[in-house]
Amino acid sequence: MAFITTFDRLLFAYSIGVHIILVTMSISTIVVLSVAEYLGIKYKDKYYDLLAKRLAKVFTIFFAIGTASGIVMAAELVILFPKFFSVVAAVAMVPFYLEIFAFMTETIFLIIYIYYWDFFKNRITHWILTFFIGAGTLGSAAFIVMVNAWMNTPNGFNIGVYEKTGAITDVNPWASLNSPSFMSEIAHVVPVTLLAGTMLIGGYFAYRYLKAREGEDRTFYKKGMKLTSALSMAYVILAGVSGSLAASDLIVNQPLKYSAIELNYLGGRAFEPEKLFGTIVNGHVVGAIKIPGLQSFLAGTGNPAYVIPKGLAYYPQSMWPPLIVHSLFDLMVGFGILIGLFLLAYLIMWILRSEPYSNRIMAGIYIILGFLAMFTMEDGWVVDEVGRQPWIIYNVMYVYQAINTSTSMIGPGIAMMAFYTLLIPVSFYFSARVFNRDSVSKEISASGSTTGVNF
């Protein structure tokens, strides 16, 4: 039983981890693509035109593979966690249903956008199609985040009756569209996702810039870095502000998760220090770096006398999530700050006209932080999901209660994880090959700045 529970959790965690990477690239690419096309139209810039056309090919690849992985993930939810999905089907199915409409919107307008590139005499009309594609892409993600928020703060049915009898009563299926934690969660997930994907795209542009030999290639990739860094600057500010609000939301709606993330054992105290890394042994915090009063200051939005809620000591230890979430949370915040400082330096150099996009050292750092941004985003999801353990629906259903105890998925599950292990590097490799198929000068001279996408 314990082995099957662990395996099913591992299989689904691996599947959703891969799916998140693909979705992150889709969401980020469509935004960069849209802005690039607009700049190409507004300034009659052949480089931004070409950037939009190349990114359209990349987006199509990630859209196709991400759709397939999403179908697998949906099937795994039903197969691996049937009792959980029976509750979802009765109470929180509306977001899943609306996600289908968002996916249809994305698909329809993507087809028109790609295959009718030259059909529109007014190029602004063609550019407007990216809004519908983006709305479908972001909408799909938002509806899935609704389900996740509902898992963190369930509503829409009589939880007390369900805990006593197992009966699902007083159902309001529309309530799942606005569970208590949804607004804070979606406000943080969107900028963090856009930041991770955009930084990775920018890191790729930096890599290609360092390898470029022709002047037009270097100009092309410098413009790509300009665009992605400008977008990332906006995203990192939004991510920081929304992250603080999300932490405050945890204090109200998931105090146990907050206590584990912040490594609070006692709680109920003002001027609580911020603890970096470390763990709890026999009721004592050990191995942590403490910054006096900082946790109360952050949790109280600037009030160092803010009293932190009750800590882990007030809950049975069997209900504690794995305390590794504390260190993972610290890594997430630390890497986020590092990315923010890099973008700040980038902005300062930009203001001083030092051309950071032409600086080879900055380009090298950009490459590293591009990968680090994606890791940070995945790390954040691990903190959120592992921090809810041992619950699959917070304070309603434990994971072991939802699990399928059959061993039939072990073989196919191992095969699927092996396939996913190959899928991600192959997807990125193929996308890079498609994006960089020809030199910039050759492609511009061969097709002109107004020719549509040729696959």
Secondary structure, 3 states (H helix, E strand, C coil): CHHHHHHHHHHHHHHHHHHHHHHHHHHHHHHHHHHHHHHHHHHCCHHHHHHHHHHHHHHHHHHHHHHHHHHHHHHHHHHHCHHHHHHHHHHCCHHHHHHHHHHHHHHHHHHHHHHCCCCCCCHHHHHHHHHHHHHHHHHHHHHHHHHHHHHHCCCCCCHHHHHHHCCCCCCCHHHHHHCCCHHHHHHHHHHHHHHHHHHHHHHHHHHHHHHCCCHHHHHHHHHHHHHHHHHHHHHHHHHHHHHHHHHHHHHHHCHHHHHHHHCCCCECCCCCCEEECCEEECCEEECCEEECCHHHHHHCCCCCCCCCCECHHHCCHHHCCCCHHHHHHHHHHHHHHHHHHHHHHHHHHHHCCCCHHHCHHHHHHHHHHHHHHHHHHHHHHHHHHHCCCCEEECCCEEHHHHCCCCCCCHHHHHHHHHHHHHHHHHHHHHHHHHHCCCCHHHHHHHHCCCCCCCC
